[in-house]
């Protein structure tokens, strides 16, 4: 099972969160991450964030990253959206 945790933070307070589970077999990790992020953005009514180089590098190092105002085309009313892989079966 693959699980991705999405959290919205404002002034160091957790405003909203959700976990997306993906049990599909034969789907690569990158597709699961993008699909989970799409579900989080749909639930939180957000536009899809842009993966900047710093965002990608943070995620590759720690399986966790933050999308701030620089990652969104629209204005956001929070400090950042954080995503984190919390469970991943060995493939």
C-alpha positions in Angstrom: 0.0 0.0 0.0 1.1 3.5 -0.7 -0.1 6.4 1.5 0.5 10.1 1.0 -0.3 12.7 3.7 -1.3 16.2 2.6 -1.4 19.0 5.2 -2.2 22.7 4.9 -0.3 24.9 7.4 -1.0 28.6 8.4 1.0 30.4 11.0 2.5 27.1 12.3 -0.9 25.6 12.8 -2.3 22.6 11.0 -5.4 23.8 9.3 -6.5 20.8 7.3 -5.1 17.4 6.4 -6.0 14.2 4.6 -4.4 10.9 3.7 -4.6 9.3 0.3 -4.3 5.5 0.0 -3.3 3.8 -3.3 -3.4 0.1 -3.5 -3.0 -0.2 -7.3 -0.5 -2.8 -8.4 1.6 -2.2 -11.4 1.5 1.6 -11.1 4.9 3.3 -10.6 5.6 5.5 -7.6 5.7 8.7 -9.5 2.2 8.1 -10.9 0.9 7.3 -7.4 2.4 10.6 -6.0 0.9 12.7 -8.8 -2.5 11.0 -8.5 -2.5 11.4 -4.7 -1.5 15.1 -5.0 -4.4 15.6 -7.5 -6.8 14.1 -5.0 -5.6 16.3 -2.2 -5.8 19.4 -4.4 -9.4 18.5 -5.5 -10.4 17.9 -1.8 -8.8 21.1 -0.7 -10.1 23.1 -3.7 -6.6 24.1 -4.8 -5.0 24.4 -8.2 -2.3 21.9 -8.9 1.1 23.2 -7.6 4.2 23.5 -9.8 7.1 21.2 -8.9 10.1 23.6 -8.7 13.6 22.3 -8.5 13.8 22.9 -4.8 10.5 21.1 -4.3 11.7 18.1 -6.3 15.1 17.9 -4.5 13.4 18.1 -1.0 11.0 15.3 -2.0 13.8 13.1 -3.4 15.8 13.4 -0.2 13.1 13.1 2.5 9.9 11.8 0.8 8.4 15.1 2.1 8.1 18.6 0.6 6.3 21.9 0.9 4.5 23.9 -1.8 4.3 27.6 -0.9 3.0 30.6 -2.7 5.8 30.3 -5.3 4.4 26.9 -6.4 0.9 28.1 -7.1 -0.4 30.2 -9.9 -3.4 31.3 -7.8 -3.2 33.2 -4.6 -3.3 30.9 -1.5 -4.7 31.7 1.9 -2.3 29.6 3.8 1.5 29.4 4.3 2.2 26.1 2.6 0.8 22.7 1.5 3.0 19.9 2.7 3.0 16.4 1.3 4.7 13.4 2.9 4.9 9.7 2.0 3.9 7.8 5.1 3.7 4.3 3.9 5.2 2.5 0.9 5.5 -1.2 0.2 8.7 -2.3 -1.3 8.3 -2.9 -4.9 
